Amino acid sequence: MIHLHYHPSNASMAPHILLRELGAAFELLLVDRQRHAQKSPDYLKLNPNGLIPVLQDGDLVLYETAAILLHLADTHPQAGLAPALGTPERAQFYKWLIWLTNTVQPALMAYFYPERWVAAGNEAGAAEVKACAEARVVELLEQLEQQLQNTSGPWLLGQRYSAVDAMAFMLCRWTRGFARPARSRAALGAYLQRMLERPAVQQTLAAEGLAPPWV
């Protein structure tokens, strides 16, 4: 049995969506952030960084969202949620997944937690970090918009839905409070609506107890 340690609307959402896309047997284990459960001794044994998510697949303990997505795609090849190894399509899959986790997600973390990047009590500095991070994310959203405009199909990589789409949806959802959220762009807005129509996404939102606006 697979166990996913999660918190609603956190970085565990993309693996949660993928597990439902796969139809895999799994159990959700809530990490109560309000009680700082991610910093508890038991949780730190699973992920010494004290971050969510963690996936347990038998004896395997795995953290880092992109790594979990790759593992799930690779252990369920019949689902076709990643292109074949050694193909140009697989290379593009790697590029977009790593870009999302290494470039977009850190900028979003700076937006949500600007106080981590300034001295304690520096409220003006934190506000500046937050504003700069939002501006940076807006620039990155334009890259996603252009990719969707130029691709040959309804999904980020073209005709076939992949694990990258779960990651992109999650990060775009996090911009819903921006002055110019992802949904405000033509191609991205339509893409997010297509994502919301997928049963796995609907099931994930319901299971995590999330309320509108979805994106």
C-alpha positions as CSV (number, residue, x, y, z in Angstrom):
1,M,0.0,0.0,0.0
2,I,1.2,3.5,-0.9
3,H,0.9,6.2,1.8
4,L,1.0,9.9,0.9
5,H,1.7,12.3,3.8
6,Y,-0.1,15.4,2.7
7,H,-1.6,18.7,3.7
8,P,-4.5,20.3,1.7
9,S,-3.4,22.5,-1.1
10,N,0.3,22.0,-0.3
11,A,3.0,20.5,-2.6
12,S,1.4,17.1,-2.0
13,M,-1.4,18.0,-4.3
14,A,0.4,17.0,-7.5
15,P,1.3,13.5,-6.3
16,H,-2.3,13.2,-4.9
17,I,-3.7,14.0,-8.3
18,L,-1.3,11.6,-10.0
19,L,-2.3,8.7,-7.6
20,R,-5.9,9.2,-8.5
21,E,-5.1,9.4,-12.3
22,L,-3.3,6.1,-11.8
23,G,-6.2,4.5,-10.0
24,A,-3.6,3.2,-7.5
25,A,-4.5,1.9,-4.0
26,F,-3.2,4.5,-1.5
27,E,-3.9,6.1,1.8
28,L,-3.7,9.7,2.7
29,L,-2.0,10.6,5.9
30,L,-2.7,14.2,7.1
31,V,0.3,16.2,8.3
32,D,-1.3,18.8,10.5
33,R,0.6,22.0,9.8
34,Q,-1.4,24.0,12.3
35,R,0.2,21.7,15.0
36,H,3.6,21.8,13.2
37,A,3.4,18.1,12.7
38,Q,5.9,18.4,9.8
39,K,8.5,19.3,12.4
40,S,7.7,16.4,14.8
41,P,10.4,13.9,15.5
42,D,8.5,11.1,13.8
43,Y,7.9,13.1,10.6
44,L,11.6,14.3,10.5
45,K,12.6,10.6,10.4
46,L,10.8,10.5,7.1
47,N,11.9,13.9,5.8
48,P,14.7,15.6,7.7
49,N,13.8,18.9,5.9
50,G,10.4,19.0,7.6
51,L,8.6,19.6,4.4
52,I,5.5,18.1,2.7
53,P,5.0,15.7,0.9
54,V,6.4,12.3,1.8
55,L,5.5,9.1,-0.1
56,Q,5.9,5.7,1.4
57,D,5.8,2.9,-1.1
58,G,6.5,-0.3,0.7
59,D,10.0,0.1,2.2
60,L,10.7,3.1,0.0
61,V,10.5,6.6,1.7
62,L,10.6,9.4,-0.8
63,Y,10.3,13.2,-0.6
64,E,10.5,16.0,-3.1
65,T,7.4,16.4,-5.2
66,A,9.1,16.0,-8.6
67,A,10.9,12.9,-7.5
68,I,7.6,11.4,-6.3
69,L,5.9,12.2,-9.6
70,L,8.7,10.5,-11.5
71,H,8.6,7.5,-9.3
72,L,4.8,7.1,-9.7
73,A,5.0,7.5,-13.5
74,D,7.9,5.0,-13.8
75,T,6.3,2.4,-11.6
76,H,3.0,2.6,-13.5
77,P,4.2,2.7,-17.1
78,Q,1.0,1.3,-18.4
79,A,-0.7,4.6,-17.5
80,G,1.5,6.5,-20.0
81,L,1.9,9.5,-17.7
82,A,5.5,10.0,-18.9
83,P,6.9,9.7,-22.4
84,A,9.1,6.7,-23.3
85,L,12.6,6.7,-22.0
86,G,15.3,8.0,-24.5
87,T,12.8,9.9,-26.6
88,P,12.8,13.7,-27.4
89,E,9.4,13.8,-25.7
90,R,10.9,12.4,-22.5
91,A,13.6,15.0,-22.6
92,Q,10.9,17.8,-22.9
93,F,9.1,16.1,-20.0
94,Y,12.2,16.3,-17.8
95,K,12.8,20.0,-18.9
96,W,9.3,21.2,-17.9
97,L,9.1,19.2,-14.7
98,I,12.4,20.4,-13.5
99,W,11.6,24.0,-14.6
100,L,8.4,23.9,-12.6
101,T,10.1,22.6,-9.4
102,N,13.4,24.5,-9.7
103,T,12.3,27.8,-11.1
104,V,8.5,28.4,-10.6
105,Q,8.1,26.8,-7.2
106,P,11.0,28.6,-5.5
107,A,9.6,31.9,-6.7
108,L,6.2,31.0,-5.3
109,M,7.8,30.1,-2.0
110,A,9.4,33.5,-1.8
111,Y,6.0,35.0,-2.4
112,F,4.3,33.0,0.4
113,Y,7.1,33.1,2.9
114,P,9.0,36.4,2.2
115,E,10.0,36.7,5.9
116,R,12.4,33.8,5.4
117,W,14.6,36.0,3.1
118,V,15.1,39.0,5.4
119,A,16.2,39.7,8.9
120,A,13.6,39.0,11.7
121,G,11.2,41.9,12.0
122,N,12.1,43.5,8.7
123,E,8.5,43.9,7.5
124,A,9.4,46.4,4.7
125,G,12.0,44.0,3.3
126,A,9.6,41.1,3.4
127,A,7.0,43.2,1.5
128,E,9.6,44.0,-1.1
129,V,10.5,40.3,-1.5
130,K,6.9,39.4,-1.8
131,A,6.3,42.0,-4.5
132,C,9.4,41.0,-6.4
133,A,8.5,37.3,-6.2
134,E,5.0,37.9,-7.6
135,A,6.4,39.9,-10.5
136,R,8.8,37.0,-11.2
137,V,6.1,34.4,-11.1
138,V,4.0,36.6,-13.5
139,E,7.0,36.5,-16.0
140,L,7.2,32.7,-15.6
141,L,3.4,32.3,-16.2
142,E,4.0,33.9,-19.6
143,Q,6.3,31.1,-20.5
144,L,3.6,28.6,-19.7
145,E,1.1,30.6,-21.7
146,Q,3.4,30.6,-24.7
147,Q,4.0,26.8,-24.4
148,L,0.3,26.2,-24.4
149,Q,-0.2,28.5,-27.4
150,N,2.5,26.7,-29.3
151,T,1.9,23.1,-28.4
152,S,-0.1,20.7,-30.6
153,G,-2.6,19.6,-28.1
154,P,-4.6,20.5,-25.0
155,W,-1.9,19.6,-22.5
156,L,1.4,21.1,-21.6
157,L,3.4,18.6,-23.6
158,G,0.9,18.3,-26.5
159,Q,-1.7,15.6,-27.1
160,R,-1.0,13.4,-24.1
161,Y,-1.7,14.3,-20.5
162,S,1.3,13.7,-18.3
163,A,2.6,14.0,-14.7
164,V,3.9,17.5,-15.7
165,D,0.2,18.7,-15.9
166,A,-0.4,17.8,-12.3
167,M,2.6,19.8,-11.2
168,A,1.6,22.8,-13.5
169,F,-2.0,22.8,-12.2
170,M,-0.9,22.8,-8.6
171,L,1.5,25.7,-9.1
172,C,-0.9,27.7,-11.2
173,R,-3.6,27.2,-8.5
174,W,-1.2,28.8,-6.0
175,T,-1.4,32.1,-8.0
176,R,-5.2,32.5,-7.5
177,G,-4.7,35.4,-5.1
178,F,-2.4,37.3,-7.5
179,A,-3.4,40.5,-9.2
180,R,-2.9,38.6,-12.5
181,P,-3.4,34.9,-11.6
182,A,-2.7,32.1,-14.1
183,R,-6.4,31.9,-14.9
184,S,-6.4,35.4,-16.3
185,R,-4.5,34.4,-19.4
186,A,-6.3,33.0,-22.4
187,A,-4.5,29.7,-23.0
188,L,-3.7,29.1,-19.3
189,G,-7.2,29.8,-18.3
190,A,-8.6,27.3,-20.8
191,Y,-6.0,24.8,-19.7
192,L,-6.9,25.1,-16.1
193,Q,-10.5,24.6,-16.9
194,R,-9.6,21.4,-18.8
195,M,-7.7,20.3,-15.7
196,L,-10.7,21.0,-13.5
197,E,-12.8,18.7,-15.7
198,R,-10.6,15.7,-15.0
199,P,-12.2,13.3,-12.4
200,A,-8.9,12.8,-10.6
201,V,-8.6,16.6,-10.1
202,Q,-12.2,16.8,-8.9
203,Q,-11.6,13.9,-6.5
204,T,-8.4,15.4,-5.1
205,L,-10.1,18.8,-4.4
206,A,-13.0,17.0,-2.7
207,A,-10.8,14.7,-0.7
208,E,-8.6,17.6,0.5
209,G,-11.8,19.6,1.5
210,L,-10.9,22.6,-0.6
211,A,-13.5,25.2,-1.5
212,P,-13.8,27.5,-4.5
213,P,-12.1,29.4,-6.1
214,W,-10.3,26.3,-7.4
215,V,-7.8,28.2,-9.5
